[in-house]
Each structure stands twice: as structure tokens, then as C-alpha cells.
Amino acid sequence: MRVELKTEEDFDGVMYTRGSFYKQSEPCFVKPKRAGKTLEMKFNLDQCQTINNGEIYSNIVVVQHDPDLVTPGDAAFAVECDFRKPRGVTVNAEIQARDR
């Protein structure tokens, strides 16, 4: 699976799959080396607590603005790869970033 986060402003938080926060190890947990507008996470379908339901693989990806605390404005997204009908899908979502 490949998840790419693109933001309008620099992002210095973290992105991880549900259940991977405390271990904080790649590929299931991504923390940018420096703030930027793009963050990418890639992991195999048998990693990061990905659920296999036949030809559909699903996971929950969390976008957290503060690297240590869950705060208002953070979001969780259900993502899936559906191999019954291969296609490329782009999902756009708006979340509010909080002022620090």
C-alpha cells in the first residue's frame, strides 16, 4: 500500500497505521526528518496490521499534527486496495490544522 499526504502548509507531525504509534517503527510509522508539504508511507500488504478480506486489503491510517499527542484536527482514514477491479484512486480530504 502507498499513502501520500500532501499539505498546503509544512507538516511536522506523524502518519501511522492504527496500532503502530507506540512501536514507532517504519514502515508503519512515518515521521518527517524536517517539516514539508509531502509525506509518504509505503508498506506491504502483509505488514502494519493490514486486514485481508479475500481480494480486499484494508487498514486505518492516522494523520497526527503533534508527534506526541492526539489533538483536535487529527484524522484517521480507512484505506483499502481492492484487487477485484484494479484501478488507481486518488482521495482528497480536508482537515483543519491547529495553530501551535
C-alpha positions in Angstrom: 0.0 0.0 0.0 1.1 3.5 -0.7 -0.3 6.5 1.1 0.9 10.0 0.3 -0.1 13.1 2.3 0.1 16.4 0.6 -0.5 19.6 2.6 -0.8 23.3 1.8 1.5 24.2 4.8 4.5 22.5 6.2 3.6 19.4 8.2 5.9 18.2 11.0 3.5 15.7 12.6 3.4 11.9 12.1 1.5 9.4 9.9 1.0 5.8 11.0 -1.3 2.8 10.8 -3.6 2.1 13.7 -1.8 0.1 16.3 1.7 1.3 15.3 2.0 4.5 17.4 3.8 3.1 20.4 6.3 1.0 18.5 7.1 3.9 16.1 8.9 1.8 13.6 8.9 2.0 9.8 7.2 1.2 7.5 4.1 1.5 9.7 5.1 4.8 11.3 6.5 7.8 9.4 7.9 10.9 10.9 9.5 13.5 8.6 13.1 14.4 9.1 12.0 18.0 8.6 8.7 19.8 8.0 7.5 19.6 4.5 4.4 19.5 2.3 4.6 15.9 1.3 4.8 12.7 3.4 4.7 9.2 2.1 4.1 5.8 3.7 4.7 2.5 1.8 4.1 -1.0 3.3 3.5 -4.5 2.0 0.0 -5.9 2.2 1.2 -8.4 4.9 2.5 -5.6 7.2 1.2 -3.0 9.6 -1.9 -4.9 10.8 -3.4 -4.8 7.2 -6.6 -6.8 7.1 -7.0 -9.3 4.2 -10.7 -10.0 3.3 -10.4 -12.0 0.1 -9.2 -9.7 -2.6 -9.6 -6.5 -0.5 -6.9 -5.4 1.9 -7.7 -2.6 4.3 -6.0 -0.5 7.0 -6.5 2.7 9.0 -4.0 5.5 8.6 -3.8 8.2 11.2 -2.5 11.7 10.5 -1.4 13.4 13.7 -0.2 17.0 13.8 1.7 16.8 17.1 4.2 13.9 17.1 3.4 13.0 20.7 -0.3 13.9 21.3 -3.6 13.3 19.6 -5.3 16.7 19.3 -8.4 18.2 17.6 -7.7 18.4 13.8 -6.0 15.0 13.7 -7.7 12.4 11.4 -8.0 8.7 10.7 -8.7 7.4 7.2 -9.8 4.0 6.1 -7.7 2.9 3.1 -8.1 -0.2 1.0 -6.7 -2.0 -2.0 -9.4 -3.8 -4.0 -7.9 -6.3 -6.4 -11.3 -7.3 -7.8 -11.1 -4.4 -10.2 -7.6 -2.8 -10.3 -7.6 0.9 -10.7 -5.8 4.0 -9.5 -7.7 6.0 -6.9 -6.8 9.5 -5.5 -8.6 10.6 -2.4 -8.7 14.2 -1.3 -9.7 15.2 2.2 -9.5 18.5 4.1 -8.6 18.6 7.7 -8.0 21.6 9.9 -4.5 22.2 11.2 -4.4 23.8 14.6 -2.2 26.7 15.4 0.6 25.8 17.8 
